[in-house]
Amino acid sequence: GTGSFGKNFVKYLLENAEVKKLIVFSRDELKQSQMQADMNDKRLRFFLGDVRDLQRLERAFNKVDIVVHAAALKQVPTLEYNPFEAVKTNVIGSQNVVDAAIDQGVEKVLLISTDKAAQPVNLYGSTKLCAEKLFISGNSYTGGKTKFSCVRYGNVIGSRGSIVETLLNNLNIDKVQITDLEMTRFWITLNQAFDLVMFALTNMEGGEIFIPKISSMKLVDLFDCL
């Protein structure tokens, strides 16, 4: 993907991993062109496409060793009003990734999941839990040739659309709405997220859900800090 995680992870891989070819698969042509201009690396390839399109995924995964699946619709309130769009991308799209990876003989496939998949209370969390189930069950069809695993973590600090970014961009805001004063969130930095992904790719045997022990805080404490 070409969101904040995807863009920074691509940069991390180019700088820290022995990469022969790195394919960025997303549906945002503007962000792809910006990334291409910013990074200007001959190892980068760009595929326009959507995880809803199995045929396009089949083409993108040809002769690929590792896939990191981070594509998802993730805005919780928006998805409550557009539920089937969430299903098409987060659930059907994830199954398409599984099918394409098996058919193309990809060695390792890792799903980027979320803490909200644990006992989900909203549609977003429910679709990510379903995606996890699809990935784990994908191992049953491969005979060990393609391994599927998941990583599950919390809010990436400062990521696009996050509460931290929103507050930093609106320092003069007088009121915020929260559901419960006792509400907590798990937090992870981008570098911690990258390290977790690399750990999972190195150690996965297929079928794991990697869940790190990370920091948490009450949202009211976050507001006090700002």
Rosetta constraint file for C-alpha pairs under 8 A:
AtomPair CA 1 CA 5 HARMONIC 7.88 0.50
AtomPair CA 1 CA 6 HARMONIC 4.85 0.50
AtomPair CA 1 CA 7 HARMONIC 7.16 0.50
AtomPair CA 1 CA 24 HARMONIC 6.26 0.50
AtomPair CA 1 CA 25 HARMONIC 5.85 0.50
AtomPair CA 1 CA 26 HARMONIC 5.00 0.50
AtomPair CA 1 CA 70 HARMONIC 6.41 0.50
AtomPair CA 1 CA 71 HARMONIC 5.92 0.50
AtomPair CA 2 CA 6 HARMONIC 4.94 0.50
AtomPair CA 2 CA 7 HARMONIC 5.13 0.50
AtomPair CA 2 CA 24 HARMONIC 7.50 0.50
AtomPair CA 2 CA 26 HARMONIC 6.51 0.50
AtomPair CA 2 CA 28 HARMONIC 7.28 0.50
AtomPair CA 2 CA 31 HARMONIC 6.14 0.50
AtomPair CA 2 CA 32 HARMONIC 6.66 0.50
AtomPair CA 2 CA 35 HARMONIC 7.89 0.50
AtomPair CA 3 CA 7 HARMONIC 5.91 0.50
AtomPair CA 3 CA 160 HARMONIC 7.39 0.50
AtomPair CA 4 CA 8 HARMONIC 6.12 0.50
AtomPair CA 4 CA 159 HARMONIC 5.95 0.50
AtomPair CA 4 CA 160 HARMONIC 6.03 0.50
AtomPair CA 5 CA 9 HARMONIC 5.85 0.50
AtomPair CA 5 CA 159 HARMONIC 7.28 0.50
AtomPair CA 5 CA 190 HARMONIC 7.18 0.50
AtomPair CA 6 CA 10 HARMONIC 6.11 0.50
AtomPair CA 6 CA 70 HARMONIC 7.35 0.50
AtomPair CA 7 CA 11 HARMONIC 6.44 0.50
AtomPair CA 7 CA 35 HARMONIC 7.26 0.50
AtomPair CA 8 CA 12 HARMONIC 6.11 0.50
AtomPair CA 8 CA 190 HARMONIC 7.87 0.50
AtomPair CA 9 CA 13 HARMONIC 6.14 0.50
AtomPair CA 9 CA 194 HARMONIC 6.56 0.50
AtomPair CA 10 CA 14 HARMONIC 6.24 0.50
AtomPair CA 10 CA 22 HARMONIC 7.89 0.50
AtomPair CA 11 CA 15 HARMONIC 6.28 0.50
AtomPair CA 11 CA 39 HARMONIC 7.66 0.50
AtomPair CA 12 CA 16 HARMONIC 5.92 0.50
AtomPair CA 12 CA 17 HARMONIC 7.79 0.50
AtomPair CA 12 CA 194 HARMONIC 7.72 0.50
AtomPair CA 13 CA 17 HARMONIC 5.02 0.50
AtomPair CA 13 CA 18 HARMONIC 7.87 0.50
AtomPair CA 13 CA 19 HARMONIC 7.21 0.50
AtomPair CA 14 CA 18 HARMONIC 7.63 0.50
AtomPair CA 14 CA 19 HARMONIC 6.60 0.50
AtomPair CA 19 CA 43 HARMONIC 7.43 0.50
AtomPair CA 20 CA 43 HARMONIC 6.14 0.50
AtomPair CA 21 CA 43 HARMONIC 4.73 0.50
AtomPair CA 21 CA 44 HARMONIC 6.11 0.50
AtomPair CA 21 CA 45 HARMONIC 7.18 0.50
AtomPair CA 22 CA 43 HARMONIC 5.92 0.50
AtomPair CA 22 CA 44 HARMONIC 4.96 0.50
AtomPair CA 22 CA 45 HARMONIC 5.99 0.50
AtomPair CA 23 CA 44 HARMONIC 5.99 0.50
AtomPair CA 23 CA 45 HARMONIC 4.60 0.50
AtomPair CA 23 CA 46 HARMONIC 5.66 0.50
AtomPair CA 23 CA 47 HARMONIC 6.93 0.50
AtomPair CA 23 CA 60 HARMONIC 7.74 0.50
AtomPair CA 24 CA 32 HARMONIC 7.90 0.50
AtomPair CA 24 CA 44 HARMONIC 7.39 0.50
AtomPair CA 24 CA 45 HARMONIC 6.15 0.50
AtomPair CA 24 CA 46 HARMONIC 4.90 0.50
AtomPair CA 24 CA 47 HARMONIC 6.05 0.50
AtomPair CA 25 CA 46 HARMONIC 6.19 0.50
AtomPair CA 25 CA 47 HARMONIC 4.77 0.50
AtomPair CA 25 CA 48 HARMONIC 5.99 0.50
AtomPair CA 25 CA 49 HARMONIC 6.32 0.50
AtomPair CA 25 CA 50 HARMONIC 7.77 0.50
AtomPair CA 25 CA 60 HARMONIC 7.46 0.50
AtomPair CA 26 CA 32 HARMONIC 7.81 0.50
AtomPair CA 26 CA 47 HARMONIC 6.60 0.50
AtomPair CA 26 CA 48 HARMONIC 5.45 0.50
AtomPair CA 26 CA 49 HARMONIC 5.44 0.50
AtomPair CA 26 CA 50 HARMONIC 6.14 0.50
AtomPair CA 26 CA 71 HARMONIC 7.77 0.50
AtomPair CA 27 CA 48 HARMONIC 5.19 0.50
AtomPair CA 27 CA 49 HARMONIC 4.91 0.50
AtomPair CA 27 CA 50 HARMONIC 5.51 0.50
AtomPair CA 28 CA 32 HARMONIC 6.30 0.50
AtomPair CA 28 CA 48 HARMONIC 7.18 0.50
AtomPair CA 29 CA 33 HARMONIC 6.16 0.50
AtomPair CA 29 CA 48 HARMONIC 6.70 0.50
AtomPair CA 30 CA 34 HARMONIC 6.25 0.50
AtomPair CA 31 CA 35 HARMONIC 6.01 0.50
AtomPair CA 32 CA 36 HARMONIC 6.09 0.50
AtomPair CA 32 CA 46 HARMONIC 6.88 0.50
AtomPair CA 33 CA 37 HARMONIC 6.21 0.50
AtomPair CA 34 CA 38 HARMONIC 6.06 0.50
AtomPair CA 35 CA 39 HARMONIC 5.95 0.50
AtomPair CA 35 CA 40 HARMONIC 7.96 0.50
AtomPair CA 36 CA 40 HARMONIC 5.46 0.50
AtomPair CA 36 CA 41 HARMONIC 7.56 0.50
AtomPair CA 36 CA 44 HARMONIC 7.75 0.50
AtomPair CA 40 CA 44 HARMONIC 7.97 0.50
AtomPair CA 47 CA 60 HARMONIC 6.86 0.50
AtomPair CA 49 CA 53 HARMONIC 7.17 0.50
AtomPair CA 49 CA 56 HARMONIC 6.30 0.50
AtomPair CA 49 CA 57 HARMONIC 7.57 0.50
AtomPair CA 50 CA 56 HARMONIC 7.52 0.50
AtomPair CA 50 CA 57 HARMONIC 7.81 0.50
AtomPair CA 51 CA 56 HARMONIC 7.99 0.50
AtomPair CA 51 CA 57 HARMONIC 6.66 0.50
AtomPair CA 51 CA 71 HARMONIC 7.36 0.50
AtomPair CA 51 CA 89 HARMONIC 6.63 0.50
AtomPair CA 51 CA 93 HARMONIC 4.67 0.50
AtomPair CA 51 CA 94 HARMONIC 7.20 0.50
AtomPair CA 51 CA 96 HARMONIC 6.65 0.50
AtomPair CA 51 CA 97 HARMONIC 6.87 0.50
AtomPair CA 52 CA 88 HARMONIC 6.56 0.50
AtomPair CA 52 CA 89 HARMONIC 5.96 0.50
AtomPair CA 52 CA 92 HARMONIC 6.62 0.50
AtomPair CA 52 CA 93 HARMONIC 4.67 0.50
AtomPair CA 52 CA 96 HARMONIC 6.89 0.50
AtomPair CA 53 CA 57 HARMONIC 6.49 0.50
AtomPair CA 53 CA 93 HARMONIC 7.63 0.50
AtomPair CA 53 CA 96 HARMONIC 7.44 0.50
AtomPair CA 54 CA 58 HARMONIC 6.23 0.50
AtomPair CA 54 CA 96 HARMONIC 5.32 0.50
AtomPair CA 54 CA 97 HARMONIC 7.45 0.50
AtomPair CA 54 CA 99 HARMONIC 7.94 0.50
AtomPair CA 54 CA 100 HARMONIC 6.70 0.50
AtomPair CA 55 CA 59 HARMONIC 6.59 0.50
AtomPair CA 56 CA 60 HARMONIC 6.28 0.50
AtomPair CA 57 CA 61 HARMONIC 6.05 0.50
AtomPair CA 57 CA 96 HARMONIC 7.52 0.50
AtomPair CA 57 CA 97 HARMONIC 6.89 0.50
AtomPair CA 57 CA 100 HARMONIC 6.06 0.50
AtomPair CA 58 CA 62 HARMONIC 6.50 0.50
AtomPair CA 58 CA 100 HARMONIC 4.98 0.50
AtomPair CA 58 CA 101 HARMONIC 7.49 0.50
AtomPair CA 58 CA 103 HARMONIC 7.56 0.50
AtomPair CA 58 CA 104 HARMONIC 6.76 0.50
AtomPair CA 61 CA 67 HARMONIC 7.98 0.50
AtomPair CA 61 CA 100 HARMONIC 7.00 0.50
AtomPair CA 61 CA 101 HARMONIC 6.59 0.50
AtomPair CA 61 CA 104 HARMONIC 6.26 0.50
AtomPair CA 61 CA 106 HARMONIC 7.24 0.50
AtomPair CA 62 CA 104 HARMONIC 5.78 0.50
AtomPair CA 63 CA 104 HARMONIC 7.15 0.50
AtomPair CA 63 CA 105 HARMONIC 7.82 0.50
AtomPair CA 63 CA 106 HARMONIC 7.45 0.50
AtomPair CA 64 CA 104 HARMONIC 7.92 0.50
AtomPair CA 64 CA 106 HARMONIC 5.82 0.50
AtomPair CA 65 CA 105 HARMONIC 8.00 0.50
AtomPair CA 65 CA 106 HARMONIC 5.01 0.50
AtomPair CA 65 CA 107 HARMONIC 5.17 0.50
AtomPair CA 65 CA 108 HARMONIC 6.64 0.50
AtomPair CA 66 CA 106 HARMONIC 6.20 0.50
AtomPair CA 66 CA 107 HARMONIC 5.98 0.50
AtomPair CA 66 CA 108 HARMONIC 4.92 0.50
AtomPair CA 66 CA 109 HARMONIC 5.85 0.50
AtomPair CA 67 CA 106 HARMONIC 7.46 0.50
AtomPair CA 67 CA 108 HARMONIC 6.40 0.50
AtomPair CA 67 CA 109 HARMONIC 4.71 0.50
AtomPair CA 67 CA 110 HARMONIC 6.33 0.50
AtomPair CA 68 CA 109 HARMONIC 5.89 0.50
AtomPair CA 68 CA 110 HARMONIC 4.89 0.50
AtomPair CA 68 CA 111 HARMONIC 6.16 0.50
AtomPair CA 68 CA 112 HARMONIC 7.27 0.50
AtomPair CA 69 CA 94 HARMONIC 7.88 0.50
AtomPair CA 69 CA 97 HARMONIC 7.64 0.50
AtomPair CA 69 CA 109 HARMONIC 7.24 0.50
AtomPair CA 69 CA 110 HARMONIC 5.98 0.50
AtomPair CA 69 CA 111 HARMONIC 4.86 0.50
AtomPair CA 69 CA 112 HARMONIC 6.05 0.50
AtomPair CA 70 CA 111 HARMONIC 6.43 0.50
AtomPair CA 70 CA 112 HARMONIC 5.15 0.50
AtomPair CA 70 CA 113 HARMONIC 7.87 0.50
AtomPair CA 71 CA 89 HARMONIC 7.82 0.50
AtomPair CA 71 CA 90 HARMONIC 7.57 0.50
AtomPair CA 72 CA 86 HARMONIC 7.88 0.50
AtomPair CA 72 CA 89 HARMONIC 6.12 0.50
AtomPair CA 72 CA 90 HARMONIC 5.29 0.50
AtomPair CA 73 CA 79 HARMONIC 7.62 0.50
AtomPair CA 73 CA 86 HARMONIC 5.98 0.50
AtomPair CA 73 CA 89 HARMONIC 6.69 0.50
AtomPair CA 73 CA 90 HARMONIC 6.60 0.50
AtomPair CA 73 CA 124 HARMONIC 7.86 0.50
AtomPair CA 74 CA 79 HARMONIC 7.38 0.50
AtomPair CA 74 CA 124 HARMONIC 6.28 0.50
AtomPair CA 75 CA 79 HARMONIC 6.18 0.50
AtomPair CA 75 CA 124 HARMONIC 7.63 0.50
AtomPair CA 76 CA 80 HARMONIC 6.56 0.50
AtomPair CA 76 CA 122 HARMONIC 7.31 0.50
AtomPair CA 76 CA 123 HARMONIC 7.40 0.50
AtomPair CA 76 CA 124 HARMONIC 5.82 0.50
AtomPair CA 77 CA 81 HARMONIC 6.98 0.50
AtomPair CA 78 CA 82 HARMONIC 6.30 0.50
AtomPair CA 79 CA 83 HARMONIC 5.22 0.50
AtomPair CA 79 CA 85 HARMONIC 7.43 0.50
AtomPair CA 79 CA 86 HARMONIC 6.03 0.50
AtomPair CA 79 CA 123 HARMONIC 6.76 0.50
AtomPair CA 79 CA 124 HARMONIC 6.59 0.50
AtomPair CA 80 CA 122 HARMONIC 7.50 0.50
AtomPair CA 80 CA 123 HARMONIC 6.23 0.50
AtomPair CA 80 CA 124 HARMONIC 7.87 0.50
AtomPair CA 82 CA 86 HARMONIC 6.79 0.50
AtomPair CA 83 CA 87 HARMONIC 6.49 0.50
AtomPair CA 83 CA 123 HARMONIC 6.97 0.50
AtomPair CA 84 CA 88 HARMONIC 6.07 0.50
AtomPair CA 85 CA 89 HARMONIC 6.36 0.50
AtomPair CA 86 CA 90 HARMONIC 5.62 0.50
AtomPair CA 86 CA 91 HARMONIC 7.45 0.50
AtomPair CA 86 CA 123 HARMONIC 7.84 0.50
AtomPair CA 86 CA 124 HARMONIC 7.07 0.50
AtomPair CA 86 CA 127 HARMONIC 7.10 0.50
AtomPair CA 87 CA 91 HARMONIC 4.98 0.50
AtomPair CA 87 CA 92 HARMONIC 6.33 0.50
AtomPair CA 87 CA 127 HARMONIC 6.31 0.50
AtomPair CA 88 CA 92 HARMONIC 4.91 0.50
AtomPair CA 88 CA 93 HARMONIC 6.08 0.50
AtomPair CA 89 CA 93 HARMONIC 4.62 0.50
AtomPair CA 89 CA 94 HARMONIC 7.22 0.50
AtomPair CA 90 CA 94 HARMONIC 5.88 0.50
AtomPair CA 90 CA 127 HARMONIC 5.85 0.50
AtomPair CA 90 CA 128 HARMONIC 6.47 0.50
AtomPair CA 90 CA 131 HARMONIC 6.58 0.50
AtomPair CA 91 CA 95 HARMONIC 6.37 0.50
AtomPair CA 91 CA 127 HARMONIC 5.83 0.50
AtomPair CA 91 CA 128 HARMONIC 7.29 0.50
AtomPair CA 91 CA 130 HARMONIC 6.39 0.50
AtomPair CA 91 CA 131 HARMONIC 5.34 0.50
AtomPair CA 92 CA 96 HARMONIC 6.21 0.50
AtomPair CA 93 CA 97 HARMONIC 6.36 0.50
AtomPair CA 94 CA 98 HARMONIC 6.38 0.50
AtomPair CA 94 CA 131 HARMONIC 5.85 0.50
AtomPair CA 94 CA 134 HARMONIC 7.37 0.50
AtomPair CA 94 CA 135 HARMONIC 7.65 0.50
AtomPair CA 95 CA 99 HARMONIC 6.19 0.50
AtomPair CA 95 CA 131 HARMONIC 7.41 0.50
AtomPair CA 95 CA 134 HARMONIC 6.35 0.50
AtomPair CA 95 CA 135 HARMONIC 7.58 0.50
AtomPair CA 96 CA 100 HARMONIC 5.99 0.50
AtomPair CA 97 CA 101 HARMONIC 5.98 0.50
AtomPair CA 98 CA 102 HARMONIC 6.26 0.50
AtomPair CA 98 CA 109 HARMONIC 8.00 0.50
AtomPair CA 98 CA 134 HARMONIC 7.77 0.50
AtomPair CA 98 CA 135 HARMONIC 6.65 0.50
AtomPair CA 98 CA 138 HARMONIC 6.38 0.50
AtomPair CA 99 CA 103 HARMONIC 6.16 0.50
AtomPair CA 100 CA 104 HARMONIC 6.02 0.50
AtomPair CA 101 CA 105 HARMONIC 5.94 0.50
AtomPair CA 101 CA 106 HARMONIC 5.08 0.50
AtomPair CA 101 CA 109 HARMONIC 7.45 0.50
AtomPair CA 101 CA 146 HARMONIC 7.31 0.50
AtomPair CA 102 CA 106 HARMONIC 6.40 0.50
AtomPair CA 102 CA 141 HARMONIC 7.95 0.50
AtomPair CA 102 CA 142 HARMONIC 6.55 0.50
AtomPair CA 102 CA 146 HARMONIC 6.18 0.50
AtomPair CA 105 CA 145 HARMONIC 6.95 0.50
AtomPair CA 105 CA 146 HARMONIC 6.39 0.50
AtomPair CA 106 CA 145 HARMONIC 7.80 0.50
AtomPair CA 106 CA 146 HARMONIC 5.73 0.50
AtomPair CA 107 CA 145 HARMONIC 6.29 0.50
AtomPair CA 107 CA 146 HARMONIC 4.63 0.50
AtomPair CA 107 CA 147 HARMONIC 6.14 0.50
AtomPair CA 108 CA 146 HARMONIC 5.71 0.50
AtomPair CA 108 CA 147 HARMONIC 4.81 0.50
AtomPair CA 108 CA 148 HARMONIC 6.14 0.50
AtomPair CA 108 CA 201 HARMONIC 7.29 0.50
AtomPair CA 109 CA 146 HARMONIC 7.41 0.50
AtomPair CA 109 CA 147 HARMONIC 6.13 0.50
AtomPair CA 109 CA 148 HARMONIC 4.93 0.50
AtomPair CA 109 CA 149 HARMONIC 6.54 0.50
AtomPair CA 110 CA 148 HARMONIC 5.95 0.50
AtomPair CA 110 CA 149 HARMONIC 5.09 0.50
AtomPair CA 110 CA 150 HARMONIC 5.32 0.50
AtomPair CA 110 CA 151 HARMONIC 7.23 0.50
AtomPair CA 110 CA 200 HARMONIC 7.92 0.50
AtomPair CA 110 CA 201 HARMONIC 7.25 0.50
AtomPair CA 111 CA 132 HARMONIC 7.32 0.50
AtomPair CA 111 CA 135 HARMONIC 7.38 0.50
AtomPair CA 111 CA 148 HARMONIC 7.82 0.50
AtomPair CA 111 CA 149 HARMONIC 6.39 0.50
AtomPair CA 111 CA 150 HARMONIC 4.55 0.50
AtomPair CA 111 CA 151 HARMONIC 6.26 0.50
AtomPair CA 112 CA 150 HARMONIC 6.10 0.50
AtomPair CA 112 CA 151 HARMONIC 5.36 0.50
AtomPair CA 112 CA 152 HARMONIC 6.40 0.50
AtomPair CA 113 CA 117 HARMONIC 7.33 0.50
AtomPair CA 113 CA 128 HARMONIC 6.24 0.50
AtomPair CA 113 CA 129 HARMONIC 7.98 0.50
AtomPair CA 113 CA 132 HARMONIC 7.28 0.50
AtomPair CA 113 CA 150 HARMONIC 6.53 0.50
AtomPair CA 113 CA 151 HARMONIC 5.69 0.50
AtomPair CA 113 CA 152 HARMONIC 4.55 0.50
AtomPair CA 113 CA 153 HARMONIC 6.70 0.50
AtomPair CA 114 CA 125 HARMONIC 7.53 0.50
AtomPair CA 114 CA 128 HARMONIC 7.10 0.50
AtomPair CA 114 CA 151 HARMONIC 7.69 0.50
AtomPair CA 114 CA 152 HARMONIC 4.58 0.50
AtomPair CA 114 CA 153 HARMONIC 4.94 0.50
AtomPair CA 114 CA 154 HARMONIC 5.80 0.50
AtomPair CA 115 CA 152 HARMONIC 5.77 0.50
AtomPair CA 115 CA 153 HARMONIC 5.32 0.50
AtomPair CA 115 CA 154 HARMONIC 5.27 0.50
AtomPair CA 115 CA 186 HARMONIC 7.89 0.50
AtomPair CA 116 CA 120 HARMONIC 5.82 0.50
AtomPair CA 116 CA 124 HARMONIC 7.67 0.50
AtomPair CA 116 CA 125 HARMONIC 4.72 0.50
AtomPair CA 116 CA 128 HARMONIC 7.82 0.50
AtomPair CA 116 CA 154 HARMONIC 7.76 0.50
AtomPair CA 117 CA 124 HARMONIC 7.98 0.50
AtomPair CA 117 CA 125 HARMONIC 4.37 0.50
AtomPair CA 117 CA 126 HARMONIC 6.09 0.50
AtomPair CA 117 CA 127 HARMONIC 7.78 0.50
AtomPair CA 117 CA 128 HARMONIC 5.55 0.50
AtomPair CA 117 CA 129 HARMONIC 4.63 0.50
AtomPair CA 118 CA 125 HARMONIC 7.40 0.50
AtomPair CA 118 CA 129 HARMONIC 7.23 0.50
AtomPair CA 120 CA 125 HARMONIC 4.87 0.50
AtomPair CA 120 CA 126 HARMONIC 5.38 0.50
AtomPair CA 120 CA 129 HARMONIC 7.63 0.50
AtomPair CA 121 CA 125 HARMONIC 6.84 0.50
AtomPair CA 121 CA 126 HARMONIC 7.33 0.50
AtomPair CA 122 CA 126 HARMONIC 6.28 0.50
AtomPair CA 123 CA 127 HARMONIC 6.11 0.50
AtomPair CA 124 CA 128 HARMONIC 6.35 0.50
AtomPair CA 125 CA 129 HARMONIC 6.12 0.50
AtomPair CA 126 CA 130 HARMONIC 6.20 0.50
AtomPair CA 127 CA 131 HARMONIC 6.15 0.50
AtomPair CA 128 CA 132 HARMONIC 6.21 0.50
AtomPair CA 129 CA 133 HARMONIC 6.35 0.50
AtomPair CA 130 CA 134 HARMONIC 6.27 0.50
AtomPair CA 131 CA 135 HARMONIC 6.24 0.50
AtomPair CA 132 CA 136 HARMONIC 6.16 0.50
AtomPair CA 132 CA 150 HARMONIC 6.62 0.50
AtomPair CA 133 CA 137 HARMONIC 6.09 0.50
AtomPair CA 134 CA 138 HARMONIC 6.02 0.50
AtomPair CA 135 CA 139 HARMONIC 7.26 0.50
AtomPair CA 135 CA 148 HARMONIC 5.66 0.50
AtomPair CA 135 CA 149 HARMONIC 6.47 0.50
AtomPair CA 135 CA 150 HARMONIC 7.42 0.50
AtomPair CA 135 CA 207 HARMONIC 7.65 0.50
AtomPair CA 136 CA 148 HARMONIC 6.14 0.50
AtomPair CA 136 CA 149 HARMONIC 6.28 0.50
AtomPair CA 136 CA 150 HARMONIC 7.89 0.50
AtomPair CA 136 CA 206 HARMONIC 7.50 0.50
AtomPair CA 136 CA 207 HARMONIC 4.82 0.50
AtomPair CA 136 CA 208 HARMONIC 7.34 0.50
AtomPair CA 137 CA 141 HARMONIC 7.81 0.50
AtomPair CA 137 CA 207 HARMONIC 7.65 0.50
AtomPair CA 138 CA 142 HARMONIC 7.21 0.50
AtomPair CA 138 CA 148 HARMONIC 6.52 0.50
AtomPair CA 139 CA 143 HARMONIC 7.32 0.50
AtomPair CA 139 CA 144 HARMONIC 6.92 0.50
AtomPair CA 139 CA 146 HARMONIC 7.07 0.50
AtomPair CA 139 CA 147 HARMONIC 6.03 0.50
AtomPair CA 139 CA 148 HARMONIC 5.95 0.50
AtomPair CA 139 CA 206 HARMONIC 6.48 0.50
AtomPair CA 139 CA 207 HARMONIC 6.62 0.50
AtomPair CA 142 CA 146 HARMONIC 5.58 0.50
AtomPair CA 142 CA 147 HARMONIC 7.63 0.50
AtomPair CA 144 CA 206 HARMONIC 7.88 0.50
AtomPair CA 147 CA 204 HARMONIC 7.76 0.50
AtomPair CA 147 CA 205 HARMONIC 6.60 0.50
AtomPair CA 147 CA 206 HARMONIC 4.49 0.50
AtomPair CA 147 CA 207 HARMONIC 7.43 0.50
AtomPair CA 148 CA 206 HARMONIC 4.89 0.50
AtomPair CA 148 CA 207 HARMONIC 5.89 0.50
AtomPair CA 148 CA 208 HARMONIC 7.89 0.50
AtomPair CA 149 CA 200 HARMONIC 7.94 0.50
AtomPair CA 149 CA 204 HARMONIC 6.76 0.50
AtomPair CA 149 CA 205 HARMONIC 7.88 0.50
AtomPair CA 149 CA 206 HARMONIC 5.30 0.50
AtomPair CA 149 CA 207 HARMONIC 5.00 0.50
AtomPair CA 149 CA 208 HARMONIC 5.02 0.50
AtomPair CA 149 CA 209 HARMONIC 6.03 0.50
AtomPair CA 149 CA 210 HARMONIC 7.93 0.50
AtomPair CA 150 CA 207 HARMONIC 7.70 0.50
AtomPair CA 150 CA 208 HARMONIC 6.22 0.50
AtomPair CA 150 CA 209 HARMONIC 4.62 0.50
AtomPair CA 150 CA 210 HARMONIC 6.10 0.50
AtomPair CA 151 CA 196 HARMONIC 7.55 0.50
AtomPair CA 151 CA 197 HARMONIC 6.98 0.50
AtomPair CA 151 CA 200 HARMONIC 7.22 0.50
AtomPair CA 151 CA 209 HARMONIC 5.49 0.50
AtomPair CA 151 CA 210 HARMONIC 4.56 0.50
AtomPair CA 151 CA 211 HARMONIC 6.15 0.50
AtomPair CA 152 CA 209 HARMONIC 6.83 0.50
AtomPair CA 152 CA 210 HARMONIC 6.09 0.50
AtomPair CA 152 CA 211 HARMONIC 5.21 0.50
AtomPair CA 152 CA 212 HARMONIC 7.51 0.50
AtomPair CA 153 CA 186 HARMONIC 7.68 0.50
AtomPair CA 153 CA 188 HARMONIC 7.30 0.50
AtomPair CA 153 CA 193 HARMONIC 7.74 0.50
AtomPair CA 153 CA 211 HARMONIC 6.43 0.50
AtomPair CA 153 CA 212 HARMONIC 6.80 0.50
AtomPair CA 154 CA 185 HARMONIC 7.20 0.50
AtomPair CA 154 CA 186 HARMONIC 4.84 0.50
AtomPair CA 154 CA 187 HARMONIC 5.39 0.50
AtomPair CA 154 CA 188 HARMONIC 6.24 0.50
AtomPair CA 155 CA 162 HARMONIC 7.57 0.50
AtomPair CA 155 CA 185 HARMONIC 7.12 0.50
AtomPair CA 155 CA 186 HARMONIC 6.00 0.50
AtomPair CA 155 CA 187 HARMONIC 4.92 0.50
AtomPair CA 155 CA 188 HARMONIC 6.10 0.50
AtomPair CA 156 CA 162 HARMONIC 7.73 0.50
AtomPair CA 156 CA 187 HARMONIC 6.00 0.50
AtomPair CA 156 CA 188 HARMONIC 4.99 0.50
AtomPair CA 156 CA 189 HARMONIC 5.51 0.50
AtomPair CA 156 CA 190 HARMONIC 6.27 0.50
AtomPair CA 156 CA 193 HARMONIC 7.73 0.50
AtomPair CA 157 CA 162 HARMONIC 7.34 0.50
AtomPair CA 157 CA 164 HARMONIC 6.69 0.50
AtomPair CA 157 CA 187 HARMONIC 6.30 0.50
AtomPair CA 157 CA 188 HARMONIC 6.03 0.50
AtomPair CA 157 CA 189 HARMONIC 5.38 0.50
AtomPair CA 157 CA 190 HARMONIC 7.16 0.50
AtomPair CA 158 CA 162 HARMONIC 6.08 0.50
AtomPair CA 158 CA 163 HARMONIC 7.75 0.50
AtomPair CA 158 CA 164 HARMONIC 5.47 0.50
AtomPair CA 158 CA 165 HARMONIC 5.09 0.50
AtomPair CA 159 CA 165 HARMONIC 6.87 0.50
AtomPair CA 160 CA 165 HARMONIC 6.90 0.50
AtomPair CA 161 CA 165 HARMONIC 6.43 0.50
AtomPair CA 161 CA 166 HARMONIC 6.57 0.50
AtomPair CA 162 CA 166 HARMONIC 6.22 0.50
AtomPair CA 163 CA 167 HARMONIC 6.09 0.50
AtomPair CA 164 CA 168 HARMONIC 6.13 0.50
AtomPair CA 165 CA 169 HARMONIC 6.16 0.50
AtomPair CA 166 CA 170 HARMONIC 6.31 0.50
AtomPair CA 167 CA 171 HARMONIC 5.88 0.50
AtomPair CA 167 CA 173 HARMONIC 7.72 0.50
AtomPair CA 167 CA 226 HARMONIC 7.82 0.50
AtomPair CA 168 CA 226 HARMONIC 7.92 0.50
AtomPair CA 171 CA 226 HARMONIC 7.71 0.50
AtomPair CA 179 CA 183 HARMONIC 7.31 0.50
AtomPair CA 181 CA 218 HARMONIC 7.75 0.50
AtomPair CA 181 CA 219 HARMONIC 7.56 0.50
AtomPair CA 181 CA 220 HARMONIC 6.57 0.50
AtomPair CA 182 CA 218 HARMONIC 6.37 0.50
AtomPair CA 182 CA 219 HARMONIC 7.88 0.50
AtomPair CA 182 CA 220 HARMONIC 7.97 0.50
AtomPair CA 183 CA 218 HARMONIC 5.61 0.50
AtomPair CA 183 CA 219 HARMONIC 6.21 0.50
AtomPair CA 184 CA 216 HARMONIC 6.49 0.50
AtomPair CA 184 CA 217 HARMONIC 5.28 0.50
AtomPair CA 184 CA 218 HARMONIC 4.09 0.50
AtomPair CA 184 CA 219 HARMONIC 5.80 0.50
AtomPair CA 185 CA 216 HARMONIC 5.43 0.50
AtomPair CA 185 CA 217 HARMONIC 5.77 0.50
AtomPair CA 185 CA 218 HARMONIC 6.41 0.50
AtomPair CA 185 CA 219 HARMONIC 6.90 0.50
AtomPair CA 186 CA 214 HARMONIC 6.58 0.50
AtomPair CA 186 CA 215 HARMONIC 5.77 0.50
AtomPair CA 186 CA 216 HARMONIC 4.22 0.50
AtomPair CA 186 CA 217 HARMONIC 6.80 0.50
AtomPair CA 187 CA 214 HARMONIC 6.57 0.50
AtomPair CA 187 CA 215 HARMONIC 5.61 0.50
AtomPair CA 187 CA 216 HARMONIC 5.77 0.50
AtomPair CA 187 CA 217 HARMONIC 7.90 0.50
AtomPair CA 188 CA 192 HARMONIC 6.13 0.50
AtomPair CA 188 CA 193 HARMONIC 6.50 0.50
AtomPair CA 188 CA 214 HARMONIC 6.59 0.50
AtomPair CA 188 CA 215 HARMONIC 7.17 0.50
AtomPair CA 189 CA 193 HARMONIC 6.20 0.50
AtomPair CA 190 CA 194 HARMONIC 6.23 0.50
AtomPair CA 191 CA 195 HARMONIC 6.12 0.50
AtomPair CA 192 CA 196 HARMONIC 6.14 0.50
AtomPair CA 193 CA 197 HARMONIC 6.32 0.50
AtomPair CA 194 CA 198 HARMONIC 6.22 0.50
AtomPair CA 195 CA 199 HARMONIC 6.03 0.50
AtomPair CA 196 CA 200 HARMONIC 6.14 0.50
AtomPair CA 196 CA 212 HARMONIC 7.66 0.50
AtomPair CA 197 CA 201 HARMONIC 6.18 0.50
AtomPair CA 198 CA 202 HARMONIC 6.10 0.50
AtomPair CA 199 CA 203 HARMONIC 6.10 0.50
AtomPair CA 200 CA 204 HARMONIC 5.37 0.50
AtomPair CA 200 CA 210 HARMONIC 6.90 0.50
AtomPair CA 204 CA 208 HARMONIC 6.82 0.50
AtomPair CA 217 CA 221 HARMONIC 6.75 0.50
AtomPair CA 217 CA 222 HARMONIC 7.24 0.50
AtomPair CA 218 CA 222 HARMONIC 6.65 0.50
AtomPair CA 219 CA 223 HARMONIC 6.35 0.50
AtomPair CA 220 CA 224 HARMONIC 6.32 0.50
AtomPair CA 221 CA 225 HARMONIC 6.33 0.50
AtomPair CA 222 CA 226 HARMONIC 6.66 0.50
